Amino acid sequence: MRLRELLDYSQYRQIKDEENFRFTGNLESITDDKTLWVRGDDLTIPVSLANTKCFLLPEHEGDGFPEAPEQIRWNRVSTLTEGSKVFIGGLLKKQDNRLSFVSTNENPLIVIFYNCSDCELSSSVIKAARTRNEYWNNITPISIVIGALILIYIAGSFLGRPAYRLAVITALTAIFIPILPIFPPGFLLTILYRRLTWTARKFRANFDLASFNLLPGSTKRLAHYFAVRVYSLEGLAWIIILSGIIINLVFIFLILLQFRVISF
């Protein structure tokens, strides 16, 4: 998207039918027919928000990572203050005797509202795209509960049958697997894992920036350096988290053995 030509008044006068551009400006107004008006340095352009994906890039400070861009509905755009910075990328097409940015299946339009400087927009979006390495989301608790109930049922069904002892042990152990990383003593390794993945995330973002020549002194060698650091840190992080899980599995096994839930 950033490789598209930046629209200005001289180019606007030369467009006959349709062409792809990018445009930055300030929010001027929004009408009831889902049309956003964006004012640039020497040009004001209408943007059709019908079938358009709009994103809000949260503020961030310094070298930290911004939160992931939030997709917002067109009616929420009207709540944004006049003068908010806007980036538009997509098809500029003549409609109703005027040129407007529109979204089509072949050329989906992207609209981003942001608060950083224009020169930092690309790097901020790239950094925000590198989300946290987490397995926890809105459906995680539900899936854990359902999975645990199924495994308890399986273990209970075969508990009194010696021939299925291995199935009982496997089911009882599997119940704890999703939450193993947050229990001691493996929890200490989980903390180290999170620190390593956070560092790897920063190197991944720097790799992206170097690949797009958005870092000072960007070269293929610099991008390769970041890539090596990423794979090294992420590989080490996975070794550490798996080690913590194995340690906790051993402790669970010893506890089950101590209380004679299982025996040999």
Phi, psi and omega per residue, in radians:
M1 nan -0.709 -3.097
R2 -1.231 -0.234 3.118
L3 -1.440 -0.212 3.096
R4 -1.233 2.687 -3.076
E5 -1.221 2.477 3.135
L6 -1.404 2.178 -3.071
L7 -1.303 2.341 2.993
D8 -2.392 -3.132 -3.005
Y9 -1.137 -0.693 -3.116
S10 -1.113 -0.698 3.103
Q11 -1.249 -0.615 3.125
Y12 -1.019 -0.707 -3.112
R13 -1.198 -0.363 -3.073
Q14 -1.646 -0.154 -3.114
I15 -1.309 2.250 -3.116
K16 -1.714 -0.768 -3.083
D17 -2.265 -1.176 -3.135
E18 -2.702 2.657 -3.140
E19 -2.918 2.684 -3.139
N20 -1.548 2.324 3.130
F21 -2.526 2.960 2.878
R22 -2.105 2.664 -3.047
F23 -2.621 2.396 3.080
T24 -2.166 2.505 3.139
G25 -3.013 -2.748 -3.118
N26 -2.126 2.503 3.118
L27 -1.111 2.185 3.121
E28 -1.793 -0.846 3.123
S29 -2.918 2.946 3.053
I30 -2.407 2.348 -3.075
T31 -1.789 2.975 -3.090
D32 -1.191 -0.337 3.141
D33 -1.585 0.453 3.086
K34 1.091 0.675 3.091
T35 -1.939 2.170 3.120
L36 -1.765 2.284 3.096
W37 -1.827 2.182 -3.086
V38 -2.083 2.219 -3.106
R39 -1.754 2.104 3.067
G40 -1.713 -2.863 -3.121
D41 -1.155 -0.725 -3.091
D42 -2.342 0.347 -3.014
L43 -2.775 2.466 3.029
T44 -2.059 2.186 -3.001
I45 -2.108 2.370 3.002
P46 -1.427 2.507 3.133
V47 -2.225 2.108 3.102
S48 -1.406 2.138 -3.122
L49 -1.589 0.036 3.090
A50 -1.158 2.198 -3.135
N51 1.032 0.495 -3.124
T52 -1.920 2.398 3.085
K53 -1.553 2.079 3.116
C54 -1.894 2.392 -3.114
F55 -2.218 2.546 3.066
L56 -1.976 2.055 -3.141
L57 -1.581 1.959 -3.111
P58 -1.093 2.708 3.102
E59 -1.237 2.670 3.013
H60 -2.628 2.826 -3.080
E61 -2.108 2.550 3.030
G62 1.072 -2.482 -3.089
D63 -1.605 0.140 -3.131
G64 -1.224 2.966 -3.134
F65 -1.583 2.275 3.019
P66 -1.249 2.723 3.050
E67 -1.167 2.783 -3.141
A68 -1.036 2.475 3.128
P69 -0.996 2.439 -3.132
E70 -1.739 2.168 3.092
Q71 -1.348 2.265 -3.076
I72 -2.144 2.626 3.107
R73 -1.365 2.788 -3.054
W74 -1.089 -0.579 -3.097
N75 -1.253 -0.334 3.070
R76 -1.381 -0.399 3.118
V77 -1.028 -0.585 -3.111
S78 -1.151 -0.297 3.129
T79 -1.488 -0.210 3.124
L80 -1.261 2.579 -3.082
T81 -1.283 2.584 3.081
E82 -1.091 2.378 -3.108
G83 1.723 -0.082 3.106
S84 -1.042 2.476 -3.118
K85 -1.295 2.458 -3.089
V86 -2.356 2.412 2.977
F87 -2.012 2.310 3.086
I88 -2.169 2.359 3.082
G89 -2.422 2.137 3.136
G90 2.769 -2.631 -3.004
L91 -1.564 2.206 3.017
L92 -1.749 2.037 -2.971
K93 -2.342 2.580 3.138
K94 -1.406 2.132 3.091
Q95 -2.440 2.336 -3.131
D96 0.924 0.770 3.096
N97 1.092 0.426 3.055
R98 -2.557 2.657 3.120
L99 -1.472 2.246 3.136
S100 -2.409 2.637 2.952
F101 -1.345 2.222 -3.127
V102 -2.333 2.782 3.127
S103 -1.887 2.286 3.076
T104 -2.225 2.944 3.119
N105 -1.103 -0.640 -3.130
E106 -1.372 -0.559 -3.120
N107 -2.285 1.386 3.129
P108 -1.148 2.375 -3.112
L109 -1.516 2.460 3.090
I110 -2.085 2.254 3.105
V111 -2.154 2.173 -3.118
I112 -2.158 2.203 3.024
F113 -1.722 2.308 -3.020
Y114 -2.564 2.913 -3.123
N115 -2.169 -0.103 -3.140
C116 -1.407 3.054 3.095
S117 -1.244 2.750 -3.096
D118 -1.054 -0.628 -3.108
C119 -1.248 -0.321 3.140
E120 -1.720 -0.044 -3.050
L121 -1.075 -0.865 -3.097
S122 -1.050 -0.810 -3.122
S123 -1.165 -0.625 3.132
S124 -1.163 -0.727 3.126
V125 -1.138 -0.734 3.139
I126 -1.122 -0.753 3.115
K127 -1.112 -0.741 -3.127
A128 -1.139 -0.475 -3.134
A129 -1.219 -0.380 3.101
R130 -1.500 1.511 -3.075
T131 -1.311 2.917 3.134
R132 -1.112 2.595 3.108
N133 -1.528 1.535 -3.081
E134 -2.281 2.596 3.045
Y135 -1.841 -0.040 -3.085
W136 -1.601 2.229 3.082
N137 -2.540 -2.945 -3.030
N138 -1.129 -0.550 -3.090
I139 -1.689 -0.044 -3.128
T140 -1.043 -0.861 3.139
P141 -1.016 -0.728 -3.128
I142 -1.110 -0.791 -3.122
S143 -1.154 -0.623 3.116
I144 -1.144 -0.775 -3.135
V145 -1.110 -0.825 -3.137
I146 -1.082 -0.785 3.116
G147 -1.082 -0.715 -3.139
A148 -1.134 -0.727 3.132
L149 -1.110 -0.699 3.109
I150 -1.124 -0.757 -3.131
L151 -1.184 -0.647 3.080
I152 -1.106 -0.724 3.113
Y153 -1.084 -0.750 3.131
I154 -1.107 -0.806 -3.130
A155 -1.102 -0.736 3.133
G156 -1.137 -0.590 -3.115
S157 -1.180 -0.558 -3.062
F158 -1.923 0.114 -3.035
L159 -1.076 -0.665 -3.110
G160 -1.583 0.247 -3.098
R161 -2.087 1.790 -3.052
P162 -0.977 -0.511 -3.089
A163 -1.181 -0.359 -3.114
Y164 -1.905 0.502 -3.114
R165 -1.058 -0.713 -3.131
L166 -1.089 -0.664 3.110
A167 -1.138 -0.674 3.114
V168 -1.129 -0.817 -3.141
I169 -1.057 -0.773 -3.123
T170 -1.103 -0.770 -3.120
A171 -1.132 -0.779 -3.131
L172 -1.147 -0.636 3.125
T173 -1.224 -0.719 -3.090
A174 -1.120 -0.458 3.126
I175 -1.004 -0.645 -3.025
F176 -1.580 -0.176 -3.022
I177 -1.011 -0.791 -3.096
P178 -1.091 -0.459 -3.091
I179 -1.901 0.111 -3.137
L180 -1.016 -0.680 -3.087
P181 -1.085 -0.308 -3.074
I182 -1.790 0.186 3.112
F183 -1.939 2.498 3.061
P184 -1.262 2.731 0.009
P185 -1.479 -0.131 -3.136
G186 -1.164 -0.281 -3.122
F187 -1.055 -0.584 3.120
L188 -1.100 -0.665 3.097
L189 -1.259 -0.508 3.083
T190 -1.150 -0.688 3.083
I191 -1.049 -0.786 3.119
L192 -1.116 -0.675 3.102
Y193 -1.043 -0.781 -3.123
R194 -1.140 -0.651 3.108
R195 -1.143 -0.720 -3.136
L196 -1.176 -0.725 -3.138
T197 -1.199 -0.572 3.075
W198 -1.124 -0.749 3.088
T199 -1.138 -0.724 3.108
A200 -1.078 -0.624 3.113
R201 -1.094 -0.720 3.107
K202 -1.122 -0.705 3.101
F203 -1.165 -0.608 3.093
R204 -1.116 -0.753 3.112
A205 -1.102 -0.726 3.107
N206 -1.146 -0.608 3.068
F207 -1.096 -0.766 3.105
D208 -1.067 -0.792 -3.113
L209 -1.124 -0.722 3.118
A210 -1.158 -0.620 3.133
S211 -1.142 -0.546 3.130
F212 -1.698 0.222 3.133
N213 0.997 0.692 -3.139
L214 -1.825 0.053 3.065
L215 -1.909 2.554 3.076
P216 -1.036 2.270 3.130
G217 1.281 0.468 -3.112
S218 -1.105 2.216 3.074
T219 -2.480 2.929 3.073
K220 -1.100 -0.597 3.127
R221 -1.133 -0.706 3.116
L222 -1.153 -0.743 3.113
A223 -1.100 -0.690 3.114
H224 -1.130 -0.673 3.102
Y225 -1.045 -0.807 3.120
F226 -1.116 -0.696 -3.135
A227 -1.091 -0.746 3.125
V228 -1.094 -0.757 3.130
R229 -1.109 -0.694 3.138
V230 -1.059 -0.927 -3.076
Y231 -1.143 -0.605 3.123
S232 -1.169 -0.844 -3.117
L233 -1.164 -0.739 -3.135
E234 -1.187 -0.662 3.078
G235 -1.093 -0.783 3.105
L236 -1.114 -0.691 -3.139
A237 -1.082 -0.735 3.140
W238 -1.190 -0.642 3.072
I239 -1.070 -0.741 -3.115
I240 -1.166 -0.800 -3.102
I241 -1.178 -0.647 3.096
L242 -1.177 -0.629 3.086
S243 -1.106 -0.729 3.106
G244 -1.105 -0.693 3.118
I245 -1.143 -0.746 3.134
I246 -1.099 -0.729 3.118
I247 -1.056 -0.784 3.131
N248 -1.162 -0.615 3.081
L249 -1.088 -0.707 3.107
V250 -1.092 -0.749 3.130
F251 -1.139 -0.708 3.101
I252 -1.093 -0.749 3.133
F253 -1.069 -0.737 3.129
L254 -1.160 -0.644 3.110
I255 -1.151 -0.789 3.106
L256 -1.086 -0.616 3.118
L257 -1.231 -0.662 -3.130
Q258 -1.134 -0.715 -3.131
F259 -1.552 0.159 3.061
R260 1.041 0.505 2.995
V261 -1.198 -0.601 3.021
I262 -2.211 2.785 3.119
S263 -2.721 2.882 3.108
F264 -2.064 nan nan
